[in-house]
C-alpha cells in the first residue's frame, strides 16, 4: 500500500451522492473499477467485491462497507494518535505504545495499519532514547529532546555527546535561543540541561498560547467581530518569540485582513 498515494476522494464523492443524497448507484465501468480498487484498499477481497457488483443493491452495500471502513479507520487512528501524543509528551511512553497496539488489534485497512505501525515504531524508538540517552537519527528532534528531558527528570545525568550537542544546536533556534547562548550552555552538562529545559518550555508555552488565541479568534470571527479576532493574533505577536508560532500568528492575521472570497 505504501508504493502509491491513496486517493479516497472519488469514493468519498460517490458515497456522498449515493449514501447521503439518496441518488441511485449508476453501474458504469468507471464506477465498477472505482469500487473494486477501493474495496481492495480497505481489505475486501476481489472475490467478495466482484460478487457484490452483480446487482445495484449489493453494490450499494459494498460502497457502504468500503466507506465505513475508511471513515471509521480514519477516526480511530486520529483519536489514537492524539491520545498517544499527549501520553508521549507527559512521559507515558508505555501507555502511548499501548494505544497504537490497540489500533492494530482491530484495524483491517492496510493504510491505517501502516500508519499505526509507524507510530508504534517511533514511540519504541523514543523509549530507547529515554532509556539510553542515545540520539536516534531516524526520529524527529523535538520528541527526542522531550525524551532526553524526561530521562534527566528520572534522575539520570545528561551525557553531553556530540549527537546531543548537535540536537541542542538544531533545536535552539526553533525556540529563539541565540547561538551565543547555546554555545555557552553547551560548555557543561548542567548548562545543557538548563538549555534543554528552556527550549522545551518556550515551545510548550508558545504552542499553548497560540492554540488558545486560535480558539478565541475563531469564536470572535464567527460572531462577526473581526477586529476582536485580529486582536487575538496581535496579542500573541506582542509577546511571542518562538519563530514558528510568530509565523503562524502572522499568517492568521493576514488571513483576517484579506478580503472575503467572492461568492
C-alpha contacts under 8 A as a table, 3 or more apart, distances in Angstrom:
res1	aa1	res2	aa2	distance
1	X	4	X	6.52
1	X	6	X	7.93
1	X	41	X	7.65
1	X	110	X	6.71
1	X	111	X	6.30
2	X	5	X	7.20
2	X	111	X	7.47
7	X	10	X	7.32
8	X	11	X	5.42
8	X	12	X	6.02
8	X	38	X	7.63
9	X	12	X	4.92
9	X	13	X	6.10
10	X	13	X	5.12
10	X	14	X	6.28
10	X	34	X	7.78
11	X	14	X	5.00
11	X	15	X	6.03
11	X	34	X	6.97
11	X	35	X	7.47
11	X	38	X	7.16
11	X	67	X	7.46
12	X	15	X	5.01
12	X	16	X	6.19
12	X	67	X	7.09
13	X	16	X	5.13
13	X	17	X	6.35
14	X	17	X	5.15
14	X	18	X	6.16
15	X	18	X	5.26
15	X	19	X	5.26
15	X	20	X	7.00
15	X	63	X	6.76
15	X	64	X	7.21
15	X	67	X	6.82
16	X	19	X	5.57
16	X	20	X	4.92
16	X	21	X	6.25
17	X	20	X	5.98
17	X	21	X	5.01
17	X	22	X	6.46
17	X	23	X	5.66
18	X	21	X	5.75
18	X	22	X	4.90
18	X	23	X	4.66
18	X	24	X	5.92
18	X	25	X	6.09
18	X	60	X	7.79
19	X	22	X	5.63
19	X	23	X	7.55
19	X	64	X	7.18
25	X	56	X	6.50
25	X	59	X	7.84
25	X	60	X	6.59
26	X	31	X	7.30
26	X	56	X	7.85
27	X	31	X	6.14
27	X	32	X	6.64
27	X	56	X	7.01
28	X	31	X	5.11
28	X	32	X	6.08
29	X	32	X	4.96
29	X	33	X	6.06
30	X	33	X	5.18
30	X	34	X	6.15
31	X	34	X	5.04
31	X	35	X	6.15
32	X	35	X	5.24
32	X	36	X	6.16
32	X	53	X	7.24
33	X	36	X	5.15
33	X	37	X	6.07
34	X	37	X	5.24
34	X	38	X	5.99
35	X	38	X	5.14
35	X	39	X	5.84
35	X	49	X	7.71
35	X	62	X	7.77
35	X	63	X	6.80
36	X	39	X	5.17
36	X	40	X	6.26
36	X	46	X	6.90
36	X	49	X	6.13
36	X	50	X	7.29
37	X	40	X	5.23
37	X	41	X	6.38
38	X	41	X	4.96
38	X	42	X	6.47
38	X	66	X	6.88
39	X	42	X	5.31
39	X	43	X	6.39
39	X	44	X	5.02
39	X	45	X	7.18
39	X	46	X	7.57
39	X	49	X	6.58
39	X	62	X	7.84
39	X	66	X	5.86
40	X	43	X	5.20
40	X	44	X	5.29
40	X	45	X	6.15
40	X	46	X	6.59
41	X	44	X	7.48
41	X	109	X	6.90
41	X	110	X	6.98
41	X	111	X	7.72
42	X	66	X	6.52
42	X	69	X	6.59
42	X	70	X	7.06
42	X	108	X	7.01
42	X	109	X	4.52
42	X	110	X	6.61
43	X	108	X	6.40
43	X	109	X	5.73
43	X	110	X	6.90
44	X	48	X	6.72
44	X	49	X	6.71
45	X	48	X	5.32
45	X	49	X	6.21
46	X	49	X	5.03
46	X	50	X	5.88
47	X	50	X	5.23
47	X	51	X	6.17
48	X	51	X	5.12
48	X	52	X	6.22
49	X	52	X	5.08
49	X	53	X	6.37
49	X	62	X	7.01
50	X	53	X	5.25
50	X	54	X	7.10
51	X	54	X	5.75
52	X	55	X	6.77
52	X	58	X	4.87
52	X	59	X	5.11
52	X	61	X	7.73
52	X	62	X	6.29
53	X	56	X	6.97
53	X	58	X	6.41
53	X	59	X	4.75
53	X	62	X	7.92
54	X	58	X	7.18
54	X	59	X	7.17
55	X	58	X	5.52
55	X	59	X	6.00
56	X	59	X	4.96
56	X	60	X	6.02
57	X	60	X	5.21
57	X	61	X	6.40
58	X	61	X	4.83
58	X	62	X	6.14
59	X	62	X	4.94
59	X	63	X	6.26
60	X	63	X	5.00
60	X	64	X	6.18
61	X	64	X	4.99
61	X	65	X	6.27
62	X	65	X	5.14
62	X	66	X	6.12
63	X	66	X	5.13
63	X	67	X	6.11
64	X	67	X	5.30
64	X	68	X	6.03
65	X	68	X	4.98
65	X	69	X	6.21
66	X	69	X	5.35
66	X	70	X	6.37
67	X	70	X	5.04
67	X	71	X	5.99
68	X	71	X	5.17
68	X	72	X	5.77
69	X	72	X	5.28
69	X	73	X	5.70
69	X	109	X	7.06
70	X	73	X	5.31
70	X	74	X	6.10
70	X	109	X	7.54
71	X	74	X	5.26
71	X	75	X	6.25
72	X	75	X	5.18
72	X	76	X	5.97
73	X	76	X	5.05
73	X	77	X	5.99
73	X	107	X	6.80
73	X	109	X	7.06
73	X	112	X	6.50
74	X	77	X	5.28
74	X	78	X	6.03
74	X	112	X	7.23
75	X	78	X	5.27
75	X	79	X	6.08
76	X	79	X	5.37
76	X	80	X	6.10
76	X	103	X	7.25
77	X	80	X	5.04
77	X	81	X	6.01
77	X	103	X	6.96
77	X	112	X	6.82
77	X	116	X	7.17
78	X	81	X	5.16
78	X	82	X	6.24
79	X	82	X	5.28
79	X	83	X	6.27
80	X	83	X	5.18
80	X	84	X	5.92
80	X	99	X	6.13
80	X	100	X	6.60
80	X	103	X	7.30
81	X	84	X	4.99
81	X	85	X	6.01
81	X	100	X	7.60
81	X	119	X	7.88
82	X	85	X	5.21
82	X	86	X	6.31
83	X	86	X	5.16
83	X	87	X	6.28
83	X	96	X	7.26
83	X	99	X	7.66
84	X	87	X	5.13
84	X	88	X	5.94
84	X	95	X	7.41
84	X	96	X	4.22
84	X	97	X	7.11
84	X	99	X	6.32
84	X	100	X	7.40
85	X	88	X	4.92
85	X	89	X	6.11
85	X	96	X	7.03
86	X	89	X	5.32
86	X	90	X	6.20
87	X	90	X	4.95
87	X	91	X	6.22
87	X	92	X	5.02
87	X	93	X	6.53
87	X	95	X	6.58
87	X	96	X	5.44
88	X	91	X	5.17
88	X	92	X	5.37
88	X	93	X	5.07
88	X	95	X	7.98
88	X	96	X	5.83
88	X	123	X	7.75
89	X	92	X	7.47
89	X	143	X	7.65
89	X	146	X	7.00
91	X	147	X	7.54
91	X	150	X	6.51
92	X	95	X	5.36
92	X	96	X	6.29
93	X	96	X	4.90
93	X	97	X	6.07
93	X	123	X	6.62
93	X	124	X	7.88
93	X	126	X	7.85
93	X	127	X	6.41
94	X	97	X	5.19
94	X	98	X	6.21
95	X	98	X	5.07
95	X	99	X	6.42
96	X	99	X	5.31
96	X	100	X	6.81
96	X	123	X	7.33
97	X	100	X	5.26
97	X	101	X	6.28
97	X	120	X	5.70
97	X	123	X	6.23
97	X	124	X	7.26
98	X	101	X	4.89
98	X	102	X	6.10
99	X	102	X	5.06
99	X	103	X	6.53
100	X	103	X	5.08
100	X	104	X	6.41
100	X	116	X	5.77
100	X	117	X	7.48
100	X	119	X	7.06
100	X	120	X	5.90
101	X	104	X	5.02
101	X	105	X	6.18
101	X	116	X	7.84
101	X	120	X	7.37
102	X	105	X	5.07
102	X	106	X	6.90
103	X	106	X	5.67
103	X	107	X	5.77
103	X	113	X	7.72
103	X	116	X	6.93
104	X	107	X	5.28
104	X	113	X	6.06
104	X	116	X	6.71
104	X	117	X	7.59
107	X	112	X	7.17
107	X	113	X	6.24
108	X	112	X	7.85
108	X	113	X	6.92
109	X	112	X	5.57
109	X	113	X	6.18
110	X	113	X	4.97
110	X	114	X	6.03
111	X	114	X	5.12
111	X	115	X	6.40
112	X	115	X	5.07
112	X	116	X	6.19
113	X	116	X	5.08
113	X	117	X	6.09
114	X	117	X	5.07
114	X	118	X	6.20
115	X	118	X	5.11
115	X	119	X	6.21
116	X	119	X	5.01
116	X	120	X	6.11
117	X	120	X	5.03
117	X	121	X	6.09
118	X	121	X	5.07
118	X	122	X	6.25
119	X	122	X	5.19
119	X	123	X	6.22
120	X	123	X	5.11
120	X	124	X	6.12
121	X	124	X	5.09
121	X	125	X	6.19
122	X	125	X	4.93
122	X	126	X	6.24
122	X	139	X	6.75
123	X	126	X	5.02
123	X	127	X	6.25
124	X	127	X	5.04
124	X	128	X	6.42
125	X	128	X	5.10
125	X	129	X	6.33
125	X	136	X	7.23
125	X	139	X	7.47
126	X	129	X	4.89
126	X	130	X	6.20
126	X	139	X	7.80
126	X	143	X	7.34
126	X	144	X	6.29
126	X	147	X	6.34
127	X	130	X	5.14
127	X	131	X	6.09
127	X	147	X	7.45
128	X	131	X	4.95
128	X	132	X	5.93
128	X	133	X	7.80
128	X	134	X	7.79
129	X	132	X	5.34
129	X	133	X	5.09
129	X	134	X	5.29
129	X	135	X	5.97
129	X	136	X	6.90
129	X	144	X	6.88
129	X	147	X	6.50
129	X	148	X	6.91
130	X	133	X	5.53
130	X	134	X	7.83
130	X	147	X	5.01
130	X	148	X	5.54
130	X	150	X	6.93
130	X	151	X	5.24
131	X	151	X	7.06
133	X	148	X	6.27
133	X	151	X	7.35
133	X	158	X	7.32
133	X	159	X	6.93
134	X	163	X	7.85
134	X	164	X	7.83
135	X	144	X	7.18
135	X	163	X	6.32
135	X	164	X	6.76
136	X	139	X	5.75
136	X	144	X	7.92
137	X	140	X	7.84
139	X	143	X	7.81
139	X	144	X	7.05
140	X	143	X	6.12
140	X	144	X	6.54
141	X	144	X	5.22
141	X	145	X	6.16
141	X	167	X	6.71
141	X	171	X	7.16
142	X	145	X	5.08
142	X	146	X	6.25
142	X	171	X	7.33
143	X	146	X	4.97
143	X	147	X	6.14
144	X	147	X	4.91
144	X	148	X	6.19
145	X	148	X	5.06
145	X	149	X	6.16
145	X	167	X	7.65
145	X	168	X	7.93
145	X	196	X	7.20
145	X	200	X	7.83
146	X	149	X	5.00
146	X	150	X	6.18
146	X	200	X	7.19
147	X	150	X	5.06
147	X	151	X	6.24
148	X	151	X	4.96
148	X	152	X	6.36
148	X	158	X	7.73
149	X	152	X	5.11
149	X	153	X	6.23
149	X	193	X	7.69
149	X	196	X	6.99
149	X	197	X	7.21
150	X	153	X	4.92
150	X	154	X	6.24
151	X	154	X	5.09
151	X	155	X	6.84
151	X	156	X	5.84
152	X	155	X	5.26
152	X	156	X	4.82
152	X	157	X	5.92
152	X	158	X	6.27
152	X	193	X	7.93
153	X	156	X	7.17
157	X	189	X	7.95
158	X	189	X	6.10
158	X	193	X	7.00
159	X	164	X	7.71
159	X	189	X	7.01
160	X	164	X	5.80
160	X	165	X	6.41
160	X	188	X	7.82
160	X	189	X	5.93
160	X	192	X	7.62
161	X	164	X	5.14
161	X	165	X	6.21
162	X	165	X	5.05
162	X	166	X	6.09
163	X	166	X	5.01
163	X	167	X	6.13
164	X	167	X	5.02
164	X	168	X	6.24
165	X	168	X	5.19
165	X	169	X	6.14
165	X	186	X	6.91
166	X	169	X	5.04
166	X	170	X	6.20
167	X	170	X	5.17
167	X	171	X	6.17
168	X	171	X	5.06
168	X	172	X	5.81
168	X	182	X	7.79
168	X	192	X	7.94
168	X	195	X	7.87
168	X	196	X	7.03
169	X	172	X	5.41
169	X	173	X	7.45
169	X	179	X	7.80
169	X	182	X	6.76
170	X	173	X	6.63
170	X	174	X	7.62
171	X	174	X	5.36
171	X	175	X	6.91
171	X	199	X	7.24
172	X	175	X	5.42
172	X	176	X	6.45
172	X	177	X	5.01
172	X	178	X	7.14
172	X	179	X	7.76
172	X	182	X	6.79
172	X	195	X	7.99
172	X	199	X	6.24
173	X	176	X	4.82
173	X	177	X	5.31
173	X	178	X	6.54
173	X	179	X	7.68
174	X	177	X	7.52
174	X	199	X	7.94
174	X	203	X	7.97
174	X	242	X	6.39
174	X	243	X	6.37
174	X	244	X	7.11
175	X	199	X	5.39
175	X	200	X	7.86
175	X	202	X	5.99
175	X	203	X	6.09
175	X	241	X	7.36
175	X	242	X	4.94
175	X	243	X	7.05
176	X	241	X	6.17
176	X	242	X	5.48
176	X	243	X	6.75
177	X	181	X	6.46
177	X	182	X	6.68
177	X	199	X	7.54
178	X	181	X	5.22
178	X	182	X	6.17
179	X	182	X	4.99
179	X	183	X	6.12
180	X	183	X	5.30
180	X	184	X	6.20
181	X	184	X	5.24
181	X	185	X	6.18
182	X	185	X	5.15
182	X	186	X	6.20
182	X	195	X	7.15
183	X	186	X	5.07
183	X	187	X	6.75
184	X	187	X	5.65
184	X	191	X	7.61
185	X	188	X	6.53
185	X	190	X	7.88
185	X	191	X	4.25
185	X	192	X	5.22
185	X	194	X	7.53
185	X	195	X	6.26
186	X	189	X	6.94
186	X	191	X	5.97
186	X	192	X	5.09
187	X	191	X	6.76
187	X	192	X	7.56
188	X	191	X	5.17
188	X	192	X	6.22
189	X	192	X	4.93
189	X	193	X	6.10
190	X	193	X	5.13
190	X	194	X	6.34
191	X	194	X	5.10
191	X	195	X	6.14
192	X	195	X	4.93
192	X	196	X	6.06
193	X	196	X	5.04
193	X	197	X	6.25
194	X	197	X	5.10
194	X	198	X	6.19
195	X	198	X	5.03
195	X	199	X	6.18
196	X	199	X	5.26
196	X	200	X	6.29
197	X	200	X	5.33
197	X	201	X	5.94
198	X	201	X	5.13
198	X	202	X	6.10
199	X	202	X	5.35
199	X	203	X	6.23
200	X	203	X	5.14
200	X	204	X	5.93
201	X	204	X	5.14
201	X	205	X	5.96
202	X	205	X	5.20
202	X	206	X	5.88
202	X	242	X	7.03
203	X	206	X	5.12
203	X	207	X	6.08
203	X	242	X	6.86
204	X	207	X	5.23
204	X	208	X	6.30
205	X	208	X	5.20
205	X	209	X	6.02
206	X	209	X	5.08
206	X	210	X	6.08
206	X	240	X	6.70
206	X	242	X	6.59
206	X	245	X	6.42
207	X	210	X	5.25
207	X	211	X	6.13
207	X	245	X	6.98
208	X	211	X	5.23
208	X	212	X	6.12
209	X	212	X	5.33
209	X	213	X	6.20
209	X	236	X	7.11
210	X	213	X	5.06
210	X	214	X	6.03
210	X	236	X	6.77
210	X	245	X	6.64
210	X	249	X	7.30
211	X	214	X	4.95
211	X	215	X	6.26
212	X	215	X	5.23
212	X	216	X	6.41
213	X	216	X	5.14
213	X	217	X	5.85
213	X	232	X	5.51
213	X	233	X	6.60
213	X	236	X	7.24
214	X	217	X	4.95
214	X	218	X	6.00
214	X	232	X	7.60
214	X	233	X	7.81
215	X	218	X	5.31
215	X	219	X	6.32
216	X	219	X	5.18
216	X	220	X	6.18
216	X	229	X	7.15
216	X	232	X	7.00
217	X	220	X	5.22
217	X	221	X	5.96
217	X	228	X	7.34
217	X	229	X	4.26
217	X	230	X	7.04
217	X	232	X	5.81
217	X	233	X	7.49
218	X	221	X	5.06
218	X	222	X	6.03
218	X	229	X	6.94
219	X	222	X	5.28
219	X	223	X	6.22
219	X	229	X	7.86
220	X	223	X	4.99
220	X	224	X	6.34
220	X	225	X	5.10
220	X	226	X	6.68
220	X	228	X	6.25
220	X	229	X	5.22
221	X	224	X	5.11
221	X	225	X	5.32
221	X	226	X	5.17
221	X	228	X	7.68
221	X	229	X	5.46
222	X	225	X	7.44
225	X	228	X	5.35
225	X	229	X	6.23
226	X	229	X	4.88
226	X	230	X	6.10
226	X	256	X	7.12
227	X	230	X	5.06
227	X	231	X	6.21
228	X	231	X	5.05
228	X	232	X	6.66
229	X	232	X	5.45
229	X	233	X	7.24
229	X	256	X	7.86
230	X	233	X	5.49
230	X	234	X	6.34
230	X	253	X	5.97
230	X	256	X	6.67
231	X	234	X	4.82
231	X	235	X	5.98
232	X	235	X	5.20
232	X	236	X	6.51
233	X	236	X	5.01
233	X	237	X	6.28
233	X	249	X	5.46
233	X	250	X	7.32
233	X	252	X	7.19
233	X	253	X	6.16
234	X	237	X	5.05
234	X	238	X	6.14
234	X	249	X	7.83
234	X	253	X	7.71
235	X	238	X	5.10
235	X	239	X	6.92
236	X	239	X	5.71
236	X	240	X	5.66
236	X	246	X	7.59
236	X	249	X	6.93
237	X	240	X	5.25
237	X	241	X	7.93
237	X	246	X	6.08
237	X	249	X	6.83
237	X	250	X	7.71
240	X	245	X	7.22
240	X	246	X	6.27
241	X	245	X	7.91
241	X	246	X	6.84
242	X	245	X	5.69
242	X	246	X	6.21
243	X	246	X	5.06
243	X	247	X	6.12
244	X	247	X	5.25
244	X	248	X	6.29
245	X	248	X	4.92
245	X	249	X	6.05
246	X	249	X	5.14
246	X	250	X	6.11
247	X	250	X	5.06
247	X	251	X	6.13
248	X	251	X	5.09
248	X	252	X	6.29
249	X	252	X	5.13
249	X	253	X	6.16
250	X	253	X	5.02
250	X	254	X	6.15
251	X	254	X	5.12
251	X	255	X	6.20
252	X	255	X	5.02
252	X	256	X	6.33
253	X	256	X	5.15
253	X	257	X	6.26
254	X	257	X	5.01
254	X	258	X	6.15
255	X	258	X	5.19
256	X	259	X	7.92
